[in-house]
Amino acid sequence: MLQGRFFRRLVELRTRYERAPELPFAEALQAASIQAILEELKVEFRERIYTPLVTLWVFVSQVLDPDPSCRQAVSRLLAHRAQRGLPPCSTDSGSYCTARKKLPEALLQRLVQKTGLELQQQAPAEWDFHGRKVKLADGTTVSMPDTAENTAAFDKPRNQRGPGPFPVARVLVLLALATGAALEAAIGPCRGKKTGELSLFRTLHHTLEPGDLVLADRLFCTFCDIAKLQAQGVDCVFRLSSSRSADFRRGRRLGQDDHLVTWSKPKQCPEGMSAAAFAELPDQLQVREVRVTVNVPGFRVKSLVVVTTLLDPLEFPPDEIAALFRQRWQAELHLRSIKTVLQMDVLRCLTPEMVRKEIWAHLLAYNLLRSMLCAAAAESDRPLCTFSFKASLQLLSAFRHELLSSLADDARLRHCCDLIVHALSEHRVHDRLNRYEPRKRKRPPKPFPQLKRPRHVERNLCRQNRSS
C-alpha cells in the first residue's frame, strides 16, 4: 500500500542519514553517491557545520520554501540543530553563502540527471508509449537581478523600446513524459548567436539514447535535427514547421490525411551546426505527415500537421499519433510547476555561476517532489496526472517538523505517513478536458511608471526635485 511505501522510505532514511537533516524524499540523495561525485570533482570541504550534504539540503529546502531568502534557510538549519540537541549555528548567512559558492555546479547537474533517470527507470511499463521512452523538449526563460555580471553573461531582451530592465536566461529542459521528471537541461543567454531553444536542444542530442522518442513543438521540426536524431536511433513527433507546407496529394498515401513524403537536404548549413556534421547528413529523409483536425470550440488551432519518423501506420495509427502530440502540453504544465510553484521565474543570485546553480537546485527539488507523486501513483489505481504537484509541496512544508520529530518513533511515524497519504489522495486533480481560458489579466497593474533607469539615478532625481 501507499502508506507502507512512505513508512519504509522514512525508516530507511532514519538509518541512512544520521548526520544530515532529513527530508521525506532524502533516499533519492544518497550520501555515498554525493561523496563519490565530490571526490571525482576533487572538491574538498572542511568538516564543520556546512558540510556538502548539509549545504545541499539547506539549498534544496531554500528553493522549496515560500520564503527563499538565505536568512530563512539558515534559521531553518538553526531550528533543526536545536531540535536535535546540537550546538547552534550562527544566524549570519555569510558562512552558508560561502559554502553554497563552493558547492560545484556539476554536482547539482549530476544529481538532477541521477534522480530523473531513476524515476524514468522505475516507472511502470504501461506508462510508456508502445514500450518507448517519450522525452519532452521545451524551453523557457527566467529573470534575475540586474547586476553587471549577470547582464554580461546572459544579456537583456530587447524590443522596440530598447533593452529590458533585467537580465534573462534561456533554459531548455528535457522532461520525461511518463513521470514528468527533468532529465537534462541547457542554460544560455536570452539573445545572440546560438542562444535559441533549437541551438540549446542540439547541445543535448548526445544525452538521448537509441529507442527514445522526442516530442516537441514546430520549432524543432527541421531536416537537420530529424536526420541527426534518426542517425542516433531516436524517433520524433513534431508539429510541422511554419516554414514548410504539407501537400497530401503527393507522396505515398497511408490513409486519409496520412502519407509518407521525402524531404530534401537544405542547400546551406544551418546556424549552430558545423560543416562536418552537415556533410554527414543524408541527402534525403523520409518522414510521415498526419493532419489533425481540432473540432473543439474555443481552441485557437483548428487544424495542424504532425511530422513523425514512426512510419508504420498499423503499429502507430494516426489517432494515437494525434493523442501523443496532444500530450506535448504536459511540458508547459511541468515548466509552470517549476517556475510558478517553485518560484524559479525570478531568481535571486547575483552572479552567473550562482544563477546556474540556482536553476539546477530548482530542477533537483522538482525531481524530488515528483518522486513523491510517482510513488503515490505507482501503488494506487489513479493516474499520475490526478495528483497535485502544489499539494505535495504544501504537505511537505506542513508536515516537515512533524516528520523530523517522529523519526525515532515508528508508530508515530506511521501515523504521520497515513495522514500525509490521506491528505495527498484528497487533493485530486480532475481531468478538465478541452479547457480554454482567455489570455487576459483581470487585475490591472498598479498605476506607477516603470523604473527604466538605475535606482541611484532615480534617487538623485528625487533629491534634486525636493531641494528645488
URMOVEN-V648109 format. One record per residue. N is the residue number from 1. RES is the residue in one letter. SS is DSSP state (helix for helix, strand for strand, loop for the rest). PSI is psi in whole degrees, -180 to 180 (NA if undefined). OMEGA is omega in radians with two decimals (* if undefined). Layout:
n=N res=RES ss=SS psi=PSI omega=OMEGA
n=N res=RES ss=SS psi=PSI omega=OMEGA
This chain:
n=1 res=M ss=loop psi=164 omega=-3.12
n=2 res=L ss=helix psi=-40 omega=3.12
n=3 res=Q ss=helix psi=-39 omega=3.14
n=4 res=G ss=helix psi=-37 omega=-3.14
n=5 res=R ss=helix psi=-43 omega=3.11
n=6 res=F ss=helix psi=-41 omega=-3.12
n=7 res=F ss=helix psi=-45 omega=-3.14
n=8 res=R ss=helix psi=-38 omega=-3.13
n=9 res=R ss=helix psi=-43 omega=-3.09
n=10 res=L ss=helix psi=-34 omega=3.06
n=11 res=V ss=helix psi=-42 omega=3.08
n=12 res=E ss=helix psi=-38 omega=3.11
n=13 res=L ss=helix psi=-41 omega=-3.08
n=14 res=R ss=helix psi=-38 omega=-3.14
n=15 res=T ss=helix psi=-20 omega=-3.03
n=16 res=R ss=helix psi=-25 omega=-3.05
n=17 res=Y ss=loop psi=78 omega=-3.13
n=18 res=E ss=loop psi=-21 omega=-3.07
n=19 res=R ss=loop psi=-7 omega=-3.08
n=20 res=A ss=loop psi=152 omega=3.04
n=21 res=P ss=loop psi=142 omega=-3.03
n=22 res=E ss=loop psi=154 omega=3.01
n=23 res=L ss=loop psi=154 omega=-3.13
n=24 res=P ss=loop psi=-23 omega=-3.13
n=25 res=F ss=loop psi=21 omega=-3.01
n=26 res=A ss=helix psi=-12 omega=3.10
n=27 res=E ss=helix psi=-18 omega=3.09
n=28 res=A ss=helix psi=-16 omega=3.12
n=29 res=L ss=loop psi=80 omega=-3.10
n=30 res=Q ss=loop psi=136 omega=-3.10
n=31 res=A ss=helix psi=-36 omega=-3.12
n=32 res=A ss=helix psi=-41 omega=-3.14
n=33 res=S ss=helix psi=-37 omega=3.09
n=34 res=I ss=helix psi=-43 omega=3.13
n=35 res=Q ss=helix psi=-37 omega=3.12
n=36 res=A ss=helix psi=-40 omega=3.11
n=37 res=I ss=helix psi=-40 omega=3.13
n=38 res=L ss=helix psi=-40 omega=3.11
n=39 res=E ss=helix psi=-37 omega=3.11
n=40 res=E ss=helix psi=-36 omega=3.12
n=41 res=L ss=loop psi=-3 omega=3.12
n=42 res=K ss=loop psi=49 omega=3.11
n=43 res=V ss=loop psi=131 omega=-3.11
n=44 res=E ss=loop psi=134 omega=3.06
n=45 res=F ss=loop psi=144 omega=3.01
n=46 res=R ss=loop psi=143 omega=-3.08
n=47 res=E ss=loop psi=79 omega=3.06
n=48 res=R ss=loop psi=-149 omega=-3.09
n=49 res=I ss=loop psi=-49 omega=-3.05
n=50 res=Y ss=loop psi=75 omega=2.99
n=51 res=T ss=loop psi=167 omega=3.14
n=52 res=P ss=helix psi=-41 omega=-3.11
n=53 res=L ss=helix psi=-41 omega=3.12
n=54 res=V ss=helix psi=-42 omega=3.12
n=55 res=T ss=helix psi=-41 omega=3.11
n=56 res=L ss=helix psi=-43 omega=3.13
n=57 res=W ss=helix psi=-46 omega=-3.13
n=58 res=V ss=helix psi=-39 omega=-3.14
n=59 res=F ss=helix psi=-45 omega=3.14
n=60 res=V ss=helix psi=-43 omega=3.11
n=61 res=S ss=helix psi=-27 omega=3.11
n=62 res=Q ss=helix psi=-43 omega=-3.14
n=63 res=V ss=helix psi=-17 omega=3.09
n=64 res=L ss=helix psi=-18 omega=-3.05
n=65 res=D ss=loop psi=143 omega=3.06
n=66 res=P ss=loop psi=-28 omega=3.04
n=67 res=D ss=loop psi=97 omega=-3.02
n=68 res=P ss=loop psi=26 omega=-3.13
n=69 res=S ss=loop psi=156 omega=3.10
n=70 res=C ss=helix psi=-35 omega=3.12
n=71 res=R ss=helix psi=-41 omega=3.11
n=72 res=Q ss=helix psi=-38 omega=3.13
n=73 res=A ss=helix psi=-43 omega=3.12
n=74 res=V ss=helix psi=-38 omega=3.10
n=75 res=S ss=helix psi=-37 omega=3.10
n=76 res=R ss=helix psi=-41 omega=3.10
n=77 res=L ss=helix psi=-40 omega=3.11
n=78 res=L ss=helix psi=-44 omega=3.12
n=79 res=A ss=helix psi=-37 omega=3.13
n=80 res=H ss=helix psi=-42 omega=3.13
n=81 res=R ss=helix psi=-37 omega=3.10
n=82 res=A ss=helix psi=-35 omega=3.14
n=83 res=Q ss=helix psi=-33 omega=-3.12
n=84 res=R ss=loop psi=5 omega=3.11
n=85 res=G ss=loop psi=23 omega=3.13
n=86 res=L ss=loop psi=159 omega=3.09
n=87 res=P ss=loop psi=142 omega=-3.10
n=88 res=P ss=loop psi=150 omega=3.03
n=89 res=C ss=loop psi=166 omega=-3.13
n=90 res=S ss=loop psi=146 omega=3.08
n=91 res=T ss=loop psi=-8 omega=3.07
n=92 res=D ss=loop psi=131 omega=-3.10
n=93 res=S ss=loop psi=2 omega=-3.10
n=94 res=G ss=helix psi=-44 omega=-3.14
n=95 res=S ss=helix psi=-40 omega=3.11
n=96 res=Y ss=helix psi=-42 omega=3.13
n=97 res=C ss=helix psi=-37 omega=3.09
n=98 res=T ss=helix psi=-43 omega=3.11
n=99 res=A ss=helix psi=-35 omega=3.12
n=100 res=R ss=helix psi=-35 omega=3.08
n=101 res=K ss=helix psi=-34 omega=-3.14
n=102 res=K ss=helix psi=-20 omega=3.13
n=103 res=L ss=loop psi=119 omega=-3.05
n=104 res=P ss=loop psi=144 omega=3.09
n=105 res=E ss=helix psi=-36 omega=-3.14
n=106 res=A ss=helix psi=-30 omega=3.10
n=107 res=L ss=helix psi=-48 omega=3.13
n=108 res=L ss=helix psi=-40 omega=-3.14
n=109 res=Q ss=helix psi=-45 omega=-3.12
n=110 res=R ss=helix psi=-32 omega=3.10
n=111 res=L ss=helix psi=-35 omega=3.04
n=112 res=V ss=helix psi=-46 omega=3.11
n=113 res=Q ss=helix psi=-42 omega=-3.10
n=114 res=K ss=helix psi=-49 omega=-3.12
n=115 res=T ss=helix psi=-38 omega=3.11
n=116 res=G ss=helix psi=-42 omega=3.13
n=117 res=L ss=helix psi=-40 omega=3.13
n=118 res=E ss=helix psi=-41 omega=3.10
n=119 res=L ss=helix psi=-39 omega=3.14
n=120 res=Q ss=helix psi=-40 omega=-3.14
n=121 res=Q ss=helix psi=-30 omega=-3.11
n=122 res=Q ss=helix psi=-7 omega=-3.13
n=123 res=A ss=loop psi=141 omega=3.09
n=124 res=P ss=loop psi=151 omega=-3.09
n=125 res=A ss=helix psi=-29 omega=-3.12
n=126 res=E ss=helix psi=-10 omega=3.08
n=127 res=W ss=helix psi=-13 omega=-3.11
n=128 res=D ss=loop psi=172 omega=3.11
n=129 res=F ss=strand psi=103 omega=-3.11
n=130 res=H ss=loop psi=40 omega=3.14
n=131 res=G ss=loop psi=10 omega=-3.12
n=132 res=R ss=strand psi=140 omega=3.04
n=133 res=K ss=loop psi=119 omega=-3.12
n=134 res=V ss=strand psi=129 omega=-3.14
n=135 res=K ss=strand psi=129 omega=3.13
n=136 res=L ss=strand psi=137 omega=3.08
n=137 res=A ss=strand psi=124 omega=3.12
n=138 res=D ss=strand psi=156 omega=-3.09
n=139 res=G ss=strand psi=163 omega=3.11
n=140 res=T ss=strand psi=178 omega=3.10
n=141 res=T ss=strand psi=153 omega=3.11
n=142 res=V ss=strand psi=144 omega=3.13
n=143 res=S ss=strand psi=164 omega=-3.07
n=144 res=M ss=loop psi=169 omega=-3.14
n=145 res=P ss=loop psi=150 omega=-3.09
n=146 res=D ss=loop psi=80 omega=3.04
n=147 res=T ss=loop psi=160 omega=-3.13
n=148 res=A ss=helix psi=-38 omega=-3.14
n=149 res=E ss=helix psi=-44 omega=3.13
n=150 res=N ss=helix psi=-38 omega=3.13
n=151 res=T ss=helix psi=-41 omega=3.13
n=152 res=A ss=helix psi=-33 omega=-3.07
n=153 res=A ss=helix psi=-38 omega=-3.01
n=154 res=F ss=helix psi=-18 omega=3.11
n=155 res=D ss=loop psi=174 omega=-3.13
n=156 res=K ss=loop psi=141 omega=3.10
n=157 res=P ss=loop psi=148 omega=-3.13
n=158 res=R ss=strand psi=149 omega=2.98
n=159 res=N ss=strand psi=-162 omega=-3.10
n=160 res=Q ss=loop psi=-21 omega=-3.11
n=161 res=R ss=loop psi=2 omega=3.11
n=162 res=G ss=strand psi=-168 omega=-3.10
n=163 res=P ss=strand psi=152 omega=3.11
n=164 res=G ss=loop psi=173 omega=-3.08
n=165 res=P ss=loop psi=-21 omega=-3.04
n=166 res=F ss=loop psi=148 omega=3.01
n=167 res=P ss=loop psi=152 omega=-3.09
n=168 res=V ss=strand psi=135 omega=3.06
n=169 res=A ss=strand psi=145 omega=3.09
n=170 res=R ss=strand psi=134 omega=-3.09
n=171 res=V ss=strand psi=124 omega=3.05
n=172 res=L ss=strand psi=123 omega=-3.03
n=173 res=V ss=strand psi=136 omega=2.96
n=174 res=L ss=strand psi=122 omega=-3.09
n=175 res=L ss=strand psi=146 omega=3.05
n=176 res=A ss=strand psi=125 omega=-3.13
n=177 res=L ss=loop psi=-36 omega=-3.05
n=178 res=A ss=loop psi=-44 omega=-3.04
n=179 res=T ss=loop psi=-18 omega=-3.06
n=180 res=G ss=loop psi=4 omega=-3.08
n=181 res=A ss=loop psi=149 omega=3.05
n=182 res=A ss=strand psi=121 omega=-3.08
n=183 res=L ss=strand psi=-37 omega=-3.09
n=184 res=E ss=strand psi=162 omega=3.14
n=185 res=A ss=strand psi=155 omega=3.06
n=186 res=A ss=strand psi=135 omega=-3.05
n=187 res=I ss=strand psi=135 omega=-3.14
n=188 res=G ss=strand psi=176 omega=3.09
n=189 res=P ss=strand psi=167 omega=-3.09
n=190 res=C ss=loop psi=-16 omega=-3.11
n=191 res=R ss=loop psi=160 omega=-3.09
n=192 res=G ss=loop psi=176 omega=-3.14
n=193 res=K ss=loop psi=141 omega=3.10
n=194 res=K ss=loop psi=36 omega=3.12
n=195 res=T ss=loop psi=1 omega=3.13
n=196 res=G ss=loop psi=172 omega=3.14
n=197 res=E ss=helix psi=-37 omega=-3.13
n=198 res=L ss=helix psi=-41 omega=3.10
n=199 res=S ss=helix psi=-40 omega=3.09
n=200 res=L ss=helix psi=-37 omega=3.11
n=201 res=F ss=helix psi=-36 omega=3.13
n=202 res=R ss=helix psi=-26 omega=3.07
n=203 res=T ss=loop psi=-13 omega=-3.13
n=204 res=L ss=loop psi=6 omega=-3.14
n=205 res=H ss=helix psi=-36 omega=-3.06
n=206 res=H ss=helix psi=-16 omega=3.13
n=207 res=T ss=helix psi=-12 omega=3.13
n=208 res=L ss=loop psi=144 omega=-3.08
n=209 res=E ss=loop psi=153 omega=3.08
n=210 res=P ss=loop psi=135 omega=-3.09
n=211 res=G ss=loop psi=-13 omega=3.10
n=212 res=D ss=loop psi=160 omega=3.10
n=213 res=L ss=strand psi=117 omega=-3.09
n=214 res=V ss=strand psi=131 omega=-3.13
n=215 res=L ss=strand psi=120 omega=-3.08
n=216 res=A ss=strand psi=176 omega=-3.08
n=217 res=D ss=loop psi=-173 omega=-2.98
n=218 res=R ss=helix psi=-22 omega=-3.11
n=219 res=L ss=helix psi=-32 omega=-3.05
n=220 res=F ss=helix psi=0 omega=-3.07
n=221 res=C ss=loop psi=82 omega=3.09
n=222 res=T ss=loop psi=154 omega=3.13
n=223 res=F ss=helix psi=-46 omega=-3.04
n=224 res=C ss=helix psi=-44 omega=-3.10
n=225 res=D ss=helix psi=-41 omega=3.12
n=226 res=I ss=helix psi=-42 omega=3.14
n=227 res=A ss=helix psi=-40 omega=-3.14
n=228 res=K ss=helix psi=-40 omega=3.10
n=229 res=L ss=helix psi=-40 omega=-3.14
n=230 res=Q ss=helix psi=-33 omega=3.08
n=231 res=A ss=helix psi=-25 omega=3.08
n=232 res=Q ss=loop psi=-2 omega=-3.08
n=233 res=G ss=loop psi=22 omega=-3.12
n=234 res=V ss=loop psi=127 omega=3.08
n=235 res=D ss=strand psi=168 omega=-3.07
n=236 res=C ss=strand psi=156 omega=3.02
n=237 res=V ss=strand psi=106 omega=-3.11
n=238 res=F ss=strand psi=159 omega=2.92
n=239 res=R ss=strand psi=144 omega=-3.10
n=240 res=L ss=loop psi=133 omega=-3.13
n=241 res=S ss=loop psi=150 omega=-3.14
n=242 res=S ss=loop psi=-16 omega=3.11
n=243 res=S ss=loop psi=-6 omega=3.12
n=244 res=R ss=loop psi=156 omega=3.06
n=245 res=S ss=loop psi=144 omega=-3.12
n=246 res=A ss=loop psi=130 omega=3.08
n=247 res=D ss=loop psi=103 omega=-3.06
n=248 res=F ss=loop psi=3 omega=3.01
n=249 res=R ss=loop psi=-12 omega=-3.12
n=250 res=R ss=loop psi=169 omega=3.10
n=251 res=G ss=loop psi=-171 omega=-3.13
n=252 res=R ss=strand psi=119 omega=-3.08
n=253 res=R ss=strand psi=128 omega=3.09
n=254 res=L ss=strand psi=-17 omega=-3.10
n=255 res=G ss=strand psi=-173 omega=3.12
n=256 res=Q ss=loop psi=126 omega=-3.11
n=257 res=D ss=loop psi=40 omega=-3.13
n=258 res=D ss=strand psi=118 omega=-3.12
n=259 res=H ss=strand psi=165 omega=3.04
n=260 res=L ss=strand psi=135 omega=3.13
n=261 res=V ss=strand psi=162 omega=3.13
n=262 res=T ss=strand psi=124 omega=3.09
n=263 res=W ss=strand psi=143 omega=3.10
n=264 res=S ss=strand psi=150 omega=-3.13
n=265 res=K ss=loop psi=136 omega=3.12
n=266 res=P ss=loop psi=156 omega=-3.08
n=267 res=K ss=loop psi=-31 omega=-3.10
n=268 res=Q ss=loop psi=147 omega=3.10
n=269 res=C ss=loop psi=129 omega=-3.12
n=270 res=P ss=loop psi=158 omega=3.11
n=271 res=E ss=loop psi=136 omega=-3.12
n=272 res=G ss=loop psi=-1 omega=3.11
n=273 res=M ss=loop psi=136 omega=-3.13
n=274 res=S ss=loop psi=158 omega=-3.14
n=275 res=A ss=helix psi=-35 omega=3.13
n=276 res=A ss=helix psi=-43 omega=3.12
n=277 res=A ss=helix psi=-35 omega=3.12
n=278 res=F ss=helix psi=-36 omega=-3.13
n=279 res=A ss=helix psi=-26 omega=-3.13
n=280 res=E ss=loop psi=-13 omega=-3.11
n=281 res=L ss=loop psi=149 omega=3.12
n=282 res=P ss=loop psi=160 omega=-3.14
n=283 res=D ss=loop psi=-27 omega=-3.14
n=284 res=Q ss=strand psi=157 omega=-3.10
n=285 res=L ss=strand psi=129 omega=3.13
n=286 res=Q ss=strand psi=124 omega=3.14
n=287 res=V ss=strand psi=168 omega=3.14
n=288 res=R ss=strand psi=133 omega=3.12
n=289 res=E ss=strand psi=131 omega=-3.12
n=290 res=V ss=strand psi=123 omega=3.09
n=291 res=R ss=strand psi=131 omega=-3.13
n=292 res=V ss=strand psi=125 omega=3.10
n=293 res=T ss=strand psi=129 omega=-3.11
n=294 res=V ss=loop psi=104 omega=-3.14
n=295 res=N ss=loop psi=59 omega=-3.13
n=296 res=V ss=loop psi=117 omega=3.12
n=297 res=P ss=loop psi=136 omega=3.13
n=298 res=G ss=loop psi=-20 omega=3.12
n=299 res=F ss=loop psi=140 omega=-3.13
n=300 res=R ss=loop psi=-39 omega=-3.10
n=301 res=V ss=loop psi=127 omega=3.11
n=302 res=K ss=loop psi=-25 omega=3.14
n=303 res=S ss=strand psi=142 omega=3.11
n=304 res=L ss=strand psi=160 omega=-3.14
n=305 res=V ss=strand psi=127 omega=3.13
n=306 res=V ss=strand psi=130 omega=3.11
n=307 res=V ss=strand psi=133 omega=-3.12
n=308 res=T ss=strand psi=156 omega=3.02
n=309 res=T ss=loop psi=7 omega=3.01
n=310 res=L ss=loop psi=93 omega=-2.91
n=311 res=L ss=loop psi=-17 omega=-3.05
n=312 res=D ss=loop psi=113 omega=-3.12
n=313 res=P ss=loop psi=-19 omega=3.11
n=314 res=L ss=loop psi=-42 omega=3.13
n=315 res=E ss=loop psi=-34 omega=-3.12
n=316 res=F ss=loop psi=84 omega=-3.13
n=317 res=P ss=loop psi=158 omega=-3.13
n=318 res=P ss=helix psi=-36 omega=-3.14
n=319 res=D ss=helix psi=-38 omega=3.12
n=320 res=E ss=helix psi=-35 omega=3.07
n=321 res=I ss=helix psi=-43 omega=3.12
n=322 res=A ss=helix psi=-42 omega=3.13
n=323 res=A ss=helix psi=-37 omega=3.11
n=324 res=L ss=helix psi=-44 omega=-3.13
n=325 res=F ss=helix psi=-31 omega=3.11
n=326 res=R ss=helix psi=-28 omega=3.11
n=327 res=Q ss=loop psi=-5 omega=3.05
n=328 res=R ss=loop psi=-25 omega=3.14
n=329 res=W ss=helix psi=-18 omega=3.08
n=330 res=Q ss=helix psi=-30 omega=3.10
n=331 res=A ss=helix psi=-41 omega=3.11
n=332 res=E ss=helix psi=-40 omega=-3.13
n=333 res=L ss=helix psi=-40 omega=3.12
n=334 res=H ss=helix psi=-41 omega=3.09
n=335 res=L ss=helix psi=-33 omega=3.06
n=336 res=R ss=helix psi=-38 omega=3.09
n=337 res=S ss=helix psi=-42 omega=-3.12
n=338 res=I ss=helix psi=-44 omega=-3.03
n=339 res=K ss=helix psi=-40 omega=-3.05
n=340 res=T ss=helix psi=-53 omega=-3.09
n=341 res=V ss=helix psi=-43 omega=3.13
n=342 res=L ss=loop psi=3 omega=3.02
n=343 res=Q ss=loop psi=45 omega=3.08
n=344 res=M ss=loop psi=-3 omega=-3.09
n=345 res=D ss=loop psi=-32 omega=3.09
n=346 res=V ss=strand psi=109 omega=-3.13
n=347 res=L ss=loop psi=169 omega=-3.03
n=348 res=R ss=loop psi=-15 omega=-3.02
n=349 res=C ss=loop psi=153 omega=-2.97
n=350 res=L ss=loop psi=-7 omega=-3.14
n=351 res=T ss=loop psi=153 omega=-3.13
n=352 res=P ss=helix psi=-38 omega=-3.14
n=353 res=E ss=helix psi=-44 omega=3.14
n=354 res=M ss=helix psi=-28 omega=3.06
n=355 res=V ss=helix psi=-45 omega=3.12
n=356 res=R ss=helix psi=-40 omega=3.10
n=357 res=K ss=helix psi=-40 omega=3.14
n=358 res=E ss=helix psi=-38 omega=3.09
n=359 res=I ss=helix psi=-46 omega=3.13
n=360 res=W ss=helix psi=-35 omega=3.11
n=361 res=A ss=helix psi=-38 omega=3.08
n=362 res=H ss=helix psi=-42 omega=3.12
n=363 res=L ss=helix psi=-37 omega=3.11
n=364 res=L ss=helix psi=-45 omega=3.10
n=365 res=A ss=helix psi=-38 omega=3.10
n=366 res=Y ss=helix psi=-44 omega=3.13
n=367 res=N ss=helix psi=-38 omega=-3.12
n=368 res=L ss=helix psi=-37 omega=3.06
n=369 res=L ss=helix psi=-36 omega=3.09
n=370 res=R ss=helix psi=-31 omega=3.12
n=371 res=S ss=helix psi=-35 omega=3.07
n=372 res=M ss=helix psi=-44 omega=-3.13
n=373 res=L ss=helix psi=-40 omega=3.14
n=374 res=C ss=helix psi=-39 omega=3.09
n=375 res=A ss=helix psi=-38 omega=3.12
n=376 res=A ss=helix psi=-42 omega=-3.11
n=377 res=A ss=helix psi=-32 omega=-3.10
n=378 res=A ss=helix psi=-29 omega=-3.08
n=379 res=E ss=loop psi=12 omega=3.12
n=380 res=S ss=loop psi=174 omega=-3.14
n=381 res=D ss=loop psi=9 omega=-3.09
n=382 res=R ss=loop psi=144 omega=3.06
n=383 res=P ss=loop psi=157 omega=-3.12
n=384 res=L ss=helix psi=-34 omega=-3.08
n=385 res=C ss=helix psi=-11 omega=3.13
n=386 res=T ss=helix psi=-3 omega=3.10
n=387 res=F ss=strand psi=138 omega=-3.04
n=388 res=S ss=loop psi=124 omega=3.06
n=389 res=F ss=helix psi=-41 omega=3.12
n=390 res=K ss=helix psi=-39 omega=3.14
n=391 res=A ss=helix psi=-38 omega=3.12
n=392 res=S ss=helix psi=-39 omega=3.10
n=393 res=L ss=helix psi=-41 omega=3.13
n=394 res=Q ss=helix psi=-42 omega=3.13
n=395 res=L ss=helix psi=-39 omega=3.11
n=396 res=L ss=helix psi=-42 omega=3.13
n=397 res=S ss=helix psi=-38 omega=-3.09
n=398 res=A ss=helix psi=-36 omega=-3.05
n=399 res=F ss=helix psi=8 omega=-3.06
n=400 res=R ss=helix psi=-50 omega=-3.09
n=401 res=H ss=helix psi=-36 omega=3.11
n=402 res=E ss=helix psi=-39 omega=3.11
n=403 res=L ss=helix psi=-42 omega=-3.13
n=404 res=L ss=helix psi=-39 omega=-3.10
n=405 res=S ss=helix psi=-18 omega=-3.08
n=406 res=S ss=loop psi=7 omega=-3.10
n=407 res=L ss=loop psi=-24 omega=-3.11
n=408 res=A ss=loop psi=-9 omega=-3.08
n=409 res=D ss=loop psi=111 omega=-3.07
n=410 res=D ss=helix psi=-41 omega=-3.11
n=411 res=A ss=helix psi=-43 omega=3.12
n=412 res=R ss=helix psi=-37 omega=3.13
n=413 res=L ss=helix psi=-42 omega=3.12
n=414 res=R ss=helix psi=-41 omega=3.11
n=415 res=H ss=helix psi=-39 omega=3.12
n=416 res=C ss=helix psi=-41 omega=3.12
n=417 res=C ss=helix psi=-39 omega=3.11
n=418 res=D ss=helix psi=-40 omega=3.12
n=419 res=L ss=helix psi=-41 omega=-3.13
n=420 res=I ss=helix psi=-45 omega=-3.11
n=421 res=V ss=helix psi=-42 omega=3.14
n=422 res=H ss=helix psi=-43 omega=3.14
n=423 res=A ss=helix psi=-39 omega=3.13
n=424 res=L ss=helix psi=-35 omega=3.13
n=425 res=S ss=helix psi=-29 omega=3.13
n=426 res=E ss=helix psi=-24 omega=3.12
n=427 res=H ss=loop psi=77 omega=-3.11
n=428 res=R ss=strand psi=127 omega=3.08
n=429 res=V ss=loop psi=113 omega=-3.09
n=430 res=H ss=loop psi=155 omega=-3.13
n=431 res=D ss=loop psi=101 omega=3.13
n=432 res=R ss=loop psi=77 omega=-3.04
n=433 res=L ss=loop psi=139 omega=3.09
n=434 res=N ss=loop psi=35 omega=3.12
n=435 res=R ss=loop psi=142 omega=3.06
n=436 res=Y ss=loop psi=147 omega=-3.13
n=437 res=E ss=loop psi=150 omega=3.06
n=438 res=P ss=loop psi=139 omega=-3.13
n=439 res=R ss=loop psi=68 omega=-3.11
n=440 res=K ss=loop psi=157 omega=3.09
n=441 res=R ss=loop psi=136 omega=3.14
n=442 res=K ss=loop psi=-42 omega=-3.11
n=443 res=R ss=loop psi=122 omega=-3.10
n=444 res=P ss=loop psi=156 omega=3.08
n=445 res=P ss=loop psi=163 omega=3.14
n=446 res=K ss=loop psi=144 omega=-3.04
n=447 res=P ss=loop psi=60 omega=3.07
n=448 res=F ss=loop psi=143 omega=3.10
n=449 res=P ss=loop psi=157 omega=-3.11
n=450 res=Q ss=loop psi=140 omega=3.10
n=451 res=L ss=loop psi=106 omega=-3.06
n=452 res=K ss=loop psi=-13 omega=3.11
n=453 res=R ss=loop psi=162 omega=3.10
n=454 res=P ss=loop psi=150 omega=-3.04
n=455 res=R ss=helix psi=-37 omega=-3.11
n=456 res=H ss=helix psi=-30 omega=3.07
n=457 res=V ss=helix psi=-43 omega=3.12
n=458 res=E ss=helix psi=-36 omega=3.10
n=459 res=R ss=helix psi=-41 omega=3.10
n=460 res=N ss=helix psi=-38 omega=3.09
n=461 res=L ss=helix psi=-40 omega=3.10
n=462 res=C ss=helix psi=-41 omega=3.12
n=463 res=R ss=helix psi=-42 omega=3.13
n=464 res=Q ss=helix psi=-42 omega=-3.13
n=465 res=N ss=helix psi=-36 omega=-3.12
n=466 res=R ss=helix psi=-38 omega=-3.14
n=467 res=S ss=helix psi=-30 omega=3.13
n=468 res=S ss=loop psi=NA omega=*
